[in-house]
Amino acid sequence: MTRPFVIGLTGSIGMGKSTTALLFADEGLPVWDADAAVHRLYGPGGDAVGPIGELRPEAVHEGGVDRTALSDWIAQDPSALRRIERIVHPLVAADRAAFIDGADADIVVLDIPLLFETGSDAEMDHVVVVSAPPEVQRRRVLERPGMTEARLDAILAKQLPDAQKRQRADDVVETRTLDAARSQVREILSKIRKRLSDA
């Protein structure tokens, strides 16, 4: 089978990306989730457990990676994140490649929070950015358990600003309401399917 058409789905925290990924799944598209892939790699028996254990033995508990211990280490040691990423990024890339190769579909969606920040947008056929007004974004995120203004600001500081993501997108899905987002997803898919059938 030929390689499927790859949609890269991204958006800053609180923009409604997970919901939009589900809307693509509702349309019958296989969706790969970068965060879920990391959870698998860190879980008991996951491919990242051994290498992380060699790097930082106290970060492994009961056969899996303890994310809190990793976060603590990153907070103490400026070089820790780079060393962890050297292990995890190739494993995530392999997981993603296996998903694309195994997909029985003409179009797949890759849900990647840091798509632009990691340069992964270059590997996509089409990039969809999920967005919402800043006040909606803040309200959604601050409703999450344990979230504070300071934590939100720290997260946003690591993410490319929404305006820049929107500029670099092939399409933008506005998530003010679920129905509006669903109709935008359907519109994007019909445009892509038309393009593929005309090719």
Backbone as CSV, one residue per row, in Angstrom:
resi,resn,N_x,N_y,N_z,CA_x,CA_y,CA_z,C_x,C_y,C_z
1,MET,0.842,-1.200,0.000,0.000,0.000,0.000,0.879,1.253,0.000
2,THR,0.425,2.299,-0.711,1.202,3.529,-0.740,1.054,4.249,0.604
3,ARG,2.033,5.105,0.877,2.024,5.849,2.132,0.771,6.726,2.196
4,PRO,0.088,6.751,3.358,-1.095,7.598,3.452,-0.726,9.089,3.462
5,PHE,-1.697,9.916,3.174,-1.568,11.368,3.270,-1.548,11.708,4.762
6,VAL,-0.554,12.490,5.186,-0.358,12.725,6.624,-0.746,14.156,7.019
7,ILE,-1.736,14.226,7.905,-2.139,15.519,8.477,-1.455,15.664,9.832
8,GLY,-0.721,16.758,10.015,-0.145,17.068,11.322,-1.110,17.979,12.061
9,LEU,-1.532,17.560,13.250,-2.490,18.330,14.046,-1.771,18.901,15.263
10,THR,-1.865,20.210,15.450,-1.172,20.816,16.588,-1.970,22.001,17.107
11,GLY,-1.522,22.528,18.238,-2.183,23.674,18.849,-1.664,23.832,20.260
12,SER,-1.677,25.045,20.756,-1.183,25.299,22.108,-2.126,24.697,23.149
13,ILE,-1.659,24.652,24.387,-2.450,24.106,25.487,-3.801,24.836,25.587
14,GLY,-4.868,24.054,25.822,-6.181,24.644,26.046,-6.919,25.093,24.802
15,MET,-6.382,24.768,23.620,-7.018,25.215,22.375,-8.094,24.230,21.874
16,GLY,-8.114,23.019,22.427,-9.104,22.035,21.990,-8.557,21.008,21.017
17,LYS,-7.235,20.788,21.083,-6.594,19.857,20.142,-7.067,18.419,20.344
18,SER,-7.164,17.972,21.602,-7.590,16.582,21.855,-9.005,16.348,21.341
19,THR,-9.869,17.329,21.557,-11.250,17.224,21.061,-11.259,17.174,19.538
20,THR,-10.427,18.005,18.909,-10.368,18.033,17.442,-9.822,16.713,16.906
21,ALA,-8.853,16.126,17.606,-8.330,14.803,17.204,-9.460,13.769,17.217
22,LEU,-10.325,13.843,18.230,-11.468,12.911,18.307,-12.443,13.148,17.151
23,LEU,-12.595,14.408,16.737,-13.481,14.707,15.597,-12.944,14.079,14.307
24,PHE,-11.613,14.111,14.130,-11.014,13.427,12.967,-11.231,11.914,13.076
25,ALA,-11.084,11.379,14.284,-11.308,9.942,14.498,-12.766,9.583,14.201
26,ASP,-13.686,10.468,14.589,-15.120,10.240,14.306,-15.388,10.153,12.806
27,GLU,-14.534,10.811,12.015,-14.680,10.763,10.550,-13.987,9.520,9.959
28,GLY,-13.492,8.650,10.835,-12.903,7.388,10.380,-11.411,7.411,10.138
29,LEU,-10.736,8.493,10.567,-9.292,8.580,10.336,-8.519,7.996,11.523
30,PRO,-7.480,7.194,11.244,-6.609,6.744,12.337,-5.831,7.946,12.886
31,VAL,-5.762,8.062,14.209,-5.073,9.188,14.847,-3.952,8.661,15.734
32,TRP,-2.744,9.186,15.529,-1.588,8.861,16.382,-1.380,10.027,17.324
33,ASP,-1.225,9.709,18.607,-1.107,10.729,19.646,0.304,10.687,20.237
34,ALA,1.064,11.778,20.055,2.452,11.814,20.529,2.537,11.618,22.039
35,ASP,1.630,12.261,22.797,1.651,12.123,24.259,1.384,10.678,24.671
36,ALA,0.419,10.040,23.992,0.104,8.637,24.307,1.298,7.731,23.985
37,ALA,2.019,8.061,22.911,3.204,7.268,22.549,4.259,7.358,23.648
38,VAL,4.470,8.561,24.196,5.441,8.722,25.293,4.993,7.929,26.511
39,HIS,3.690,7.959,26.813,3.176,7.172,27.947,3.460,5.689,27.750
40,ARG,3.267,5.198,26.510,3.561,3.778,26.217,5.044,3.489,26.423
41,LEU,5.895,4.384,25.920,7.348,4.186,26.021,7.819,4.212,27.471
42,TYR,7.138,5.023,28.307,7.504,5.147,29.721,6.837,4.086,30.604
43,GLY,5.808,3.444,30.081,5.067,2.461,30.883,5.878,1.189,31.115
44,PRO,5.416,0.324,32.041,6.127,-0.932,32.302,6.387,-1.704,31.016
45,GLY,7.653,-2.047,30.789,8.030,-2.767,29.576,8.222,-1.883,28.359
46,GLY,8.028,-0.575,28.524,8.181,0.344,27.395,9.644,0.476,26.976
47,ASP,9.853,0.818,25.708,11.218,0.856,25.152,12.119,1.916,25.780
48,ALA,11.521,2.938,26.429,12.346,3.998,27.031,12.809,3.648,28.442
49,VAL,12.184,2.637,29.055,12.442,2.347,30.478,13.902,1.969,30.732
50,GLY,14.440,1.038,29.941,15.828,0.586,30.126,16.832,1.724,29.962
51,PRO,16.792,2.436,28.815,17.752,3.526,28.612,17.632,4.645,29.654
52,ILE,16.396,4.982,30.062,16.231,6.033,31.085,16.787,5.529,32.422
53,GLY,16.568,4.243,32.697,17.083,3.647,33.943,18.602,3.688,34.010
54,GLU,19.251,3.513,32.847,20.719,3.595,32.801,21.185,5.027,33.045
55,LEU,20.402,5.967,32.540,20.738,7.384,32.666,20.466,7.895,34.080
56,ARG,19.351,7.460,34.654,18.895,7.965,35.953,18.131,6.849,36.668
57,PRO,18.830,5.935,37.356,18.185,4.762,37.964,16.995,5.114,38.870
58,GLU,17.098,6.220,39.616,16.003,6.558,40.544,14.742,7.042,39.834
59,ALA,14.793,7.217,38.516,13.603,7.643,37.764,12.748,6.454,37.320
60,VAL,13.186,5.229,37.639,12.403,4.043,37.262,11.853,3.375,38.521
61,HIS,10.528,3.182,38.519,9.850,2.517,39.638,8.885,1.492,39.089
62,GLU,8.882,0.306,39.685,7.937,-0.765,39.318,7.896,-0.997,37.797
63,GLY,9.068,-0.998,37.192,9.167,-1.347,35.773,8.815,-0.248,34.792
64,GLY,8.492,0.945,35.308,8.154,2.051,34.409,8.889,3.316,34.811
65,VAL,8.838,4.310,33.948,9.493,5.585,34.239,8.567,6.432,35.111
66,ASP,9.120,6.965,36.187,8.380,7.841,37.088,8.535,9.280,36.575
67,ARG,7.469,9.821,35.993,7.543,11.138,35.351,7.821,12.252,36.367
68,THR,7.344,12.070,37.603,7.599,13.077,38.641,9.088,13.134,38.958
69,ALA,9.700,11.948,39.062,11.144,11.894,39.327,11.925,12.534,38.171
70,LEU,11.455,12.304,36.946,12.113,12.930,35.783,11.979,14.453,35.847
71,SER,10.768,14.925,36.173,10.537,16.378,36.263,11.432,17.009,37.327
72,ASP,11.554,16.324,38.463,12.411,16.823,39.547,13.862,16.928,39.074
73,TRP,14.298,15.905,38.339,15.674,15.883,37.853,15.908,17.024,36.852
74,ILE,14.917,17.213,35.952,15.024,18.293,34.952,15.117,19.648,35.653
75,ALA,14.341,19.809,36.738,14.353,21.074,37.485,15.716,21.329,38.142
76,GLN,16.405,20.242,38.531,17.701,20.382,39.227,18.888,20.484,38.268
77,ASP,18.762,19.817,37.109,19.915,19.686,36.216,19.567,20.215,34.817
78,PRO,20.147,21.339,34.419,19.816,21.935,33.118,20.093,21.016,31.918
79,SER,21.017,20.065,32.083,21.348,19.191,30.942,20.442,17.966,30.853
80,ALA,19.605,17.743,31.875,18.808,16.513,31.942,17.836,16.379,30.773
81,LEU,17.119,17.459,30.476,16.105,17.384,29.424,16.715,16.974,28.088
82,ARG,17.859,17.577,27.747,18.515,17.243,26.476,18.899,15.765,26.443
83,ARG,19.372,15.249,27.564,19.795,13.830,27.611,18.590,12.895,27.508
84,ILE,17.488,13.287,28.134,16.264,12.476,28.046,15.736,12.494,26.616
85,GLU,15.733,13.691,26.008,15.223,13.816,24.637,16.027,12.998,23.646
86,ARG,17.336,12.874,23.888,18.187,12.061,22.982,17.738,10.603,22.980
87,ILE,17.173,10.145,24.093,16.652,8.767,24.175,15.239,8.700,23.593
88,VAL,14.393,9.637,24.031,12.962,9.527,23.751,12.590,9.908,22.314
89,HIS,13.205,10.974,21.765,12.796,11.440,20.430,12.921,10.367,19.342
90,PRO,14.053,9.625,19.270,14.126,8.580,18.237,13.089,7.468,18.444
91,LEU,12.783,7.151,19.710,11.780,6.110,19.997,10.386,6.574,19.578
92,VAL,10.084,7.844,19.835,8.795,8.405,19.428,8.702,8.425,17.895
93,ALA,9.793,8.817,17.244,9.811,8.848,15.768,9.588,7.450,15.185
94,ALA,10.179,6.436,15.814,10.008,5.049,15.342,8.569,4.594,15.536
95,ASP,7.967,4.966,16.679,6.571,4.625,16.972,5.648,5.261,15.917
96,ARG,5.942,6.519,15.585,5.146,7.253,14.603,5.272,6.617,13.215
97,ALA,6.503,6.262,12.841,6.737,5.634,11.529,6.005,4.297,11.430
98,ALA,6.024,3.526,12.530,5.340,2.224,12.550,3.826,2.417,12.399
99,PHE,3.303,3.460,13.023,1.864,3.763,12.911,1.510,4.084,11.458
100,ILE,2.305,4.955,10.821,2.023,5.342,9.429,2.114,4.124,8.514
101,ASP,3.169,3.310,8.699,3.356,2.115,7.858,2.213,1.114,8.029
102,GLY,1.695,1.018,9.261,0.662,0.014,9.542,-0.760,0.505,9.318
103,ALA,-0.911,1.780,8.981,-2.265,2.342,8.846,-2.934,1.851,7.571
104,ASP,-4.165,1.383,7.724,-4.939,0.915,6.575,-5.930,2.024,6.196
105,ALA,-5.378,3.149,5.749,-6.222,4.310,5.444,-5.482,5.197,4.446
106,ASP,-6.247,6.000,3.699,-5.600,6.900,2.730,-5.126,8.197,3.389
107,ILE,-5.731,8.538,4.564,-5.351,9.749,5.303,-5.196,9.377,6.776
108,VAL,-4.114,9.849,7.401,-3.932,9.639,8.843,-3.665,10.993,9.501
109,VAL,-3.917,11.047,10.810,-3.681,12.271,11.579,-2.628,11.996,12.642
110,LEU,-1.633,12.881,12.719,-0.624,12.797,13.770,-0.844,13.978,14.714
111,ASP,-1.229,13.673,15.948,-1.501,14.692,16.969,-0.188,14.961,17.705
112,ILE,0.461,16.101,17.387,1.798,16.403,17.915,1.781,17.801,18.540
113,PRO,1.758,17.882,19.886,1.677,19.195,20.526,2.779,20.166,20.088
114,LEU,4.023,19.691,20.007,5.144,20.572,19.661,5.588,20.351,18.208
115,LEU,4.628,20.335,17.312,4.899,20.042,15.894,5.899,21.028,15.290
116,PHE,5.655,22.323,15.453,6.550,23.340,14.886,7.845,23.426,15.687
117,GLU,7.712,23.329,17.007,8.872,23.495,17.886,9.929,22.421,17.641
118,THR,9.497,21.215,17.217,10.445,20.116,16.967,10.815,19.995,15.484
119,GLY,10.245,20.868,14.643,10.542,20.801,13.211,9.815,19.684,12.484
120,SER,8.878,19.006,13.172,8.166,17.878,12.550,7.194,18.314,11.466
121,ASP,6.868,19.610,11.423,5.936,20.087,10.386,6.483,19.823,8.980
122,ALA,7.819,19.749,8.858,8.440,19.500,7.548,8.077,18.119,6.996
123,GLU,7.705,17.190,7.892,7.388,15.818,7.456,5.906,15.621,7.146
124,MET,5.079,16.648,7.332,3.634,16.517,7.136,3.233,16.923,5.719
125,ASP,2.134,16.345,5.246,1.583,16.749,3.950,0.665,17.955,4.111
126,HIS,0.130,18.124,5.312,-0.847,19.183,5.564,-0.828,19.451,7.068
127,VAL,-0.825,20.723,7.460,-0.784,21.050,8.896,-2.068,21.773,9.294
128,VAL,-2.725,21.234,10.339,-3.938,21.838,10.887,-3.624,22.342,12.287
129,VAL,-3.863,23.620,12.509,-3.649,24.225,13.834,-5.012,24.446,14.482
130,VAL,-5.118,24.020,15.738,-6.347,24.204,16.506,-6.184,25.460,17.351
131,SER,-7.198,26.333,17.322,-7.056,27.617,17.980,-8.363,28.045,18.651
132,ALA,-8.218,28.978,19.579,-9.363,29.580,20.266,-8.906,30.946,20.766
133,PRO,-9.834,31.853,21.074,-9.418,33.162,21.598,-8.637,33.011,22.911
134,PRO,-7.687,33.923,23.181,-6.832,33.798,24.373,-7.609,33.683,25.678
135,GLU,-8.719,34.405,25.798,-9.479,34.343,27.062,-10.142,32.980,27.237
136,VAL,-10.551,32.354,26.121,-11.141,30.998,26.173,-10.054,29.994,26.561
137,GLN,-8.885,30.141,25.934,-7.754,29.262,26.235,-7.419,29.309,27.731
138,ARG,-7.256,30.519,28.281,-6.883,30.657,29.706,-7.944,30.050,30.614
139,ARG,-9.221,30.322,30.289,-10.291,29.791,31.134,-10.258,28.256,31.151
140,ARG,-10.107,27.660,29.967,-10.089,26.190,29.877,-8.938,25.599,30.699
141,VAL,-7.741,26.184,30.524,-6.559,25.616,31.192,-6.641,25.819,32.702
142,LEU,-7.095,26.973,33.133,-7.144,27.253,34.575,-8.227,26.447,35.288
143,GLU,-9.144,25.850,34.512,-10.149,24.953,35.109,-9.572,23.572,35.398
144,ARG,-8.382,23.285,34.874,-7.775,21.963,35.097,-7.264,21.861,36.532
145,PRO,-7.371,20.667,37.137,-6.904,20.503,38.521,-5.413,20.831,38.647
146,GLY,-5.056,21.599,39.669,-3.649,21.891,39.962,-3.011,22.943,39.069
147,MET,-3.788,23.500,38.132,-3.208,24.491,37.223,-3.255,25.877,37.860
148,THR,-2.171,26.625,37.671,-2.105,27.998,38.178,-1.724,28.921,37.027
149,GLU,-1.911,30.228,37.226,-1.504,31.213,36.213,-0.007,31.068,35.895
150,ALA,0.793,30.879,36.954,2.251,30.781,36.772,2.622,29.547,35.946
151,ARG,1.990,28.418,36.244,2.269,27.184,35.487,1.856,27.348,34.030
152,LEU,0.692,27.957,33.819,0.223,28.173,32.454,1.204,29.062,31.691
153,ASP,1.644,30.142,32.317,2.599,31.052,31.654,3.907,30.341,31.321
154,ALA,4.351,29.441,32.215,5.595,28.685,31.972,5.425,27.743,30.774
155,ILE,4.240,27.122,30.671,3.965,26.214,29.538,3.921,27.012,28.234
156,LEU,3.205,28.141,28.267,3.068,28.954,27.046,4.412,29.500,26.577
157,ALA,5.313,29.755,27.523,6.638,30.284,27.167,7.440,29.285,26.334
158,LYS,7.122,27.979,26.474,7.855,26.943,25.723,7.198,26.657,24.373
159,GLN,6.007,27.218,24.151,5.272,26.925,22.925,5.330,28.125,21.979
160,LEU,5.379,27.830,20.701,5.335,28.881,19.687,4.006,29.630,19.846
161,PRO,4.013,30.965,19.814,2.756,31.708,19.985,1.696,31.288,18.966
162,ASP,0.444,31.326,19.409,-0.682,30.905,18.574,-0.694,31.642,17.235
163,ALA,-0.437,32.941,17.255,-0.473,33.724,16.004,0.520,33.179,14.983
164,GLN,1.703,32.773,15.448,2.714,32.217,14.525,2.287,30.845,14.013
165,LYS,1.673,30.045,14.880,1.186,28.726,14.436,0.126,28.901,13.354
166,ARG,-0.785,29.835,13.581,-1.859,30.068,12.611,-1.290,30.495,11.255
167,GLN,-0.252,31.326,11.275,0.382,31.781,10.028,0.990,30.622,9.251
168,ARG,1.523,29.642,9.981,2.236,28.532,9.337,1.316,27.364,8.981
169,ALA,0.050,27.452,9.373,-0.893,26.346,9.149,-1.421,26.331,7.724
170,ASP,-1.768,25.132,7.248,-2.511,25.016,5.995,-3.992,25.282,6.249
171,ASP,-4.448,24.887,7.441,-5.828,25.139,7.862,-5.847,25.400,9.356
172,VAL,-6.839,26.176,9.805,-7.025,26.440,11.230,-8.428,25.988,11.610
173,VAL,-8.534,25.244,12.725,-9.842,24.869,13.268,-10.087,25.714,14.515
174,GLU,-11.137,26.511,14.478,-11.524,27.331,15.635,-12.445,26.483,16.516
175,THR,-12.142,26.424,17.805,-12.898,25.512,18.673,-13.816,26.231,19.673
176,ARG,-14.444,27.315,19.226,-15.386,28.017,20.122,-16.544,27.097,20.488
177,THR,-17.083,26.370,19.477,-18.150,25.391,19.754,-17.793,24.078,19.071
178,LEU,-18.332,22.996,19.616,-18.055,21.658,19.084,-18.612,21.511,17.669
179,ASP,-19.830,22.005,17.450,-20.448,21.875,16.121,-19.643,22.615,15.059
180,ALA,-19.174,23.824,15.415,-18.376,24.600,14.452,-17.078,23.867,14.136
181,ALA,-16.442,23.324,15.176,-15.178,22.577,14.958,-15.428,21.358,14.080
182,ARG,-16.537,20.646,14.340,-16.840,19.447,13.541,-17.034,19.810,12.074
183,SER,-17.758,20.889,11.813,-17.984,21.231,10.407,-16.689,21.677,9.731
184,GLN,-15.791,22.331,10.474,-14.495,22.722,9.900,-13.647,21.488,9.571
185,VAL,-13.666,20.496,10.473,-12.916,19.245,10.236,-13.436,18.567,8.970
186,ARG,-14.758,18.522,8.828,-15.353,17.874,7.641,-14.995,18.628,6.356
187,GLU,-14.974,19.951,6.463,-14.620,20.788,5.310,-13.161,20.535,4.876
188,ILE,-12.260,20.472,5.872,-10.838,20.212,5.588,-10.674,18.858,4.908
189,LEU,-11.371,17.846,5.449,-11.249,16.496,4.885,-11.804,16.427,3.473
190,SER,-12.907,17.120,3.232,-13.472,17.038,1.888,-12.545,17.733,0.888
191,LYS,-11.893,18.815,1.314,-10.935,19.534,0.458,-9.730,18.626,0.160
192,ILE,-9.212,17.935,1.194,-8.047,17.050,1.006,-8.431,15.868,0.113
193,ARG,-9.615,15.287,0.360,-10.039,14.124,-0.456,-10.203,14.512,-1.928
194,LYS,-10.709,15.712,-2.147,-10.860,16.200,-3.537,-9.475,16.340,-4.177
195,ARG,-8.554,16.893,-3.404,-7.174,17.068,-3.903,-6.551,15.712,-4.248
196,LEU,-6.781,14.726,-3.390,-6.191,13.392,-3.601,-6.837,12.715,-4.817
197,SER,-8.148,12.904,-4.982,-8.800,12.249,-6.126,-8.445,12.927,-7.444
198,ASP,-8.112,14.233,-7.380,-7.710,14.952,-8.593,-6.244,14.678,-8.970
199,ALA,-5.469,14.188,-7.999,-4.021,14.012,-8.216,-3.744,12.937,-9.247
